Amino acid sequence: MEHSKAADSVTAGMITNRVGGERVGAGGIFTVTCVGADGKEKWSDKFHNLVVNQGLQDMNSKYFAASGYTAAWYLGLVEGPGSGTTFAAADTLASHAGWTELVPGTAYTGNRKAVTFGTATTADPSVITNSGSPSSFAMLVNSTVVAGAFLASVSSGTSGILFSAGDFTGGDKTVDNGDTLNVTYSFSLDAA
């Protein structure tokens, strides 16, 4: 005598991403153009920056926590030679051991230069820039070595917010008395 038994079995499973969400990417680019005393362009460089921790915290605090906000931003220049120039996420205006600010009032006229941003674009990425009105530095000393630029919330001193800083991609640049450095900063936020 033989017995047989038949059975069907079905198993189903589903794997889901239990942690959903969107990421936001942020970054800035400096563009620096040197115009000689004769009005002709001598050189131009475009370079990415490091948005430091203090800048990220300031952005979140102002936007999400509604802490006091003043829309005042200033561009400064980084002194060369830049072979030892390093930027760190922990840098602040009061403490940045890897680089030195080019001395305002000595190397160029006045203080750090005010930044006038235009309207941010409604897009992904959303971009804000001062390209409509670049910040201009009138250089005062021959053979001044510039390594890069930075963005801060104060026109002088070390009590403000350091937002970002960066180095020229093509190495240090030499400028002379009578040269003008026109600096543009563009910052973008995108939903990554």
C-alpha positions in Angstrom: 0.0 0.0 0.0 1.3 3.4 -1.0 0.2 6.8 0.5 1.0 10.2 -1.0 0.3 13.6 0.4 0.4 16.9 -1.6 0.7 20.4 -0.1 1.3 23.9 -1.4 3.2 26.6 0.6 3.5 30.3 -0.2 5.8 32.7 1.6 5.9 36.4 0.9 8.1 39.1 2.3 8.6 42.8 1.9 11.7 44.9 2.6 11.2 48.6 3.2 13.4 51.5 3.9 12.3 52.2 7.4 14.4 55.4 7.5 13.1 57.7 4.7 14.0 61.2 4.2 15.6 63.7 2.0 19.1 65.1 2.2 20.2 68.6 1.5 23.5 69.5 0.0 25.1 72.9 0.5 28.2 74.4 -1.0 29.8 77.6 -2.1 32.2 78.8 -4.8 34.5 81.8 -4.9 35.4 83.4 -8.2 38.2 85.9 -8.0 39.3 88.1 -11.0 42.4 90.3 -10.9 42.2 93.5 -13.0 45.4 95.4 -13.5 45.8 99.2 -13.3 45.5 99.3 -17.1 41.9 97.8 -16.8 42.9 94.5 -18.4 42.2 91.1 -16.7 45.5 89.6 -15.4 44.1 86.3 -14.1 40.9 84.6 -12.8 40.4 81.6 -10.5 37.3 79.8 -9.4 37.4 77.5 -6.3 35.2 75.6 -3.9 35.1 76.5 -0.2 34.8 74.7 3.1 31.7 75.7 5.0 32.9 75.5 8.6 31.0 74.1 11.5 30.3 77.5 12.9 28.8 78.5 9.5 26.5 75.4 9.4 25.4 76.0 13.0 24.7 79.7 12.3 22.6 78.8 9.3 20.5 76.3 11.2 20.1 78.6 14.2 18.9 81.5 12.1 16.6 79.6 9.8 15.1 76.9 12.1 15.4 78.3 15.6 14.7 81.9 14.6 17.6 83.3 16.6 18.6 86.9 15.9 19.6 87.5 12.3 21.4 90.3 10.5 21.9 90.0 6.8 25.5 91.4 6.8 28.3 89.4 5.1 31.8 90.4 4.3 34.5 88.9 2.1 38.1 88.8 3.2 41.3 87.6 1.6 43.7 84.8 2.8 47.4 85.7 2.9 49.9 83.6 1.0 52.1 81.7 0.6 49.5 79.0 0.7 51.7 75.9 0.7 51.0 75.6 4.4 47.4 76.9 4.1 44.9 74.5 5.5 41.2 75.0 6.3 39.5 73.0 9.0 35.8 72.5 9.9 36.6 73.8 13.4 37.9 77.1 12.2 36.4 80.3 13.5 37.3 84.0 13.0 39.0 83.9 16.4 40.9 80.6 15.8 42.2 79.4 12.5 45.7 78.1 12.9 46.0 76.8 9.3 45.8 80.2 7.6 46.2 84.0 8.1 44.0 86.9 6.9 45.6 89.3 4.5 45.7 92.5 6.5 42.9 94.9 5.6 43.9 98.6 5.4 47.5 97.6 4.7 47.4 95.2 1.8 44.2 96.7 0.4 42.0 99.8 1.1 39.4 99.7 3.9 38.1 96.7 5.8 36.7 93.4 4.5 34.3 94.1 1.7 30.6 94.0 2.0 28.7 91.4 0.1 25.4 92.3 -1.6 23.5 89.2 -2.5 20.8 89.1 -5.1 17.6 87.1 -4.9 18.0 83.3 -4.5 16.8 81.3 -7.4 13.6 79.1 -7.1 15.1 75.9 -8.4 17.0 72.8 -7.3 19.6 73.8 -6.5 18.6 77.3 -5.2 21.6 79.6 -5.7 22.3 83.0 -4.2 25.2 85.1 -5.4 26.7 88.6 -5.4 27.7 88.3 -9.1 25.6 91.3 -9.9 27.8 93.4 -7.6 31.1 91.7 -6.9 33.1 92.8 -3.8 36.2 94.8 -4.9 39.5 95.0 -3.2 41.8 97.9 -4.3 45.4 96.5 -3.7 48.0 98.8 -2.2 51.3 96.8 -2.1 53.4 95.4 -4.9 54.1 91.6 -4.9 51.3 90.8 -2.4 50.7 87.1 -2.3 47.1 86.0 -2.0 46.1 82.4 -1.3 42.3 82.5 -1.2 39.2 84.1 0.3 36.7 83.7 3.2 33.2 84.8 4.1 32.4 86.3 7.5 29.6 88.2 9.3 31.7 91.2 10.4 33.8 93.8 8.5 36.7 93.5 10.9 37.9 91.8 14.0 37.4 88.2 15.3 34.0 88.4 17.1 31.8 87.4 14.2 30.9 84.2 12.4 33.3 82.6 9.9 31.0 81.0 7.3 33.4 79.6 4.8 37.0 79.7 3.4 38.8 78.4 0.4 42.1 78.2 -1.5 42.9 79.1 -5.1 42.9 76.0 -7.3 45.8 77.2 -9.4 48.1 78.1 -6.4 48.9 81.4 -4.9 48.5 84.6 -6.9 50.6 87.7 -6.8 49.0 91.1 -7.0 50.4 94.6 -7.2 49.6 98.2 -6.2 46.8 99.4 -8.4 45.4 96.0 -9.1 41.7 95.3 -8.2 40.5 91.9 -7.0 36.8 91.4 -7.8 35.4 88.6 -5.7 32.1 86.8 -6.2 30.6 84.2 -3.8 27.9 81.8 -4.9 26.1 79.5 -2.5 23.8 76.7 -3.4 21.4 74.5 -1.6 20.0 71.4 -3.3 17.7 68.5 -2.3 20.0 65.6 -2.8 
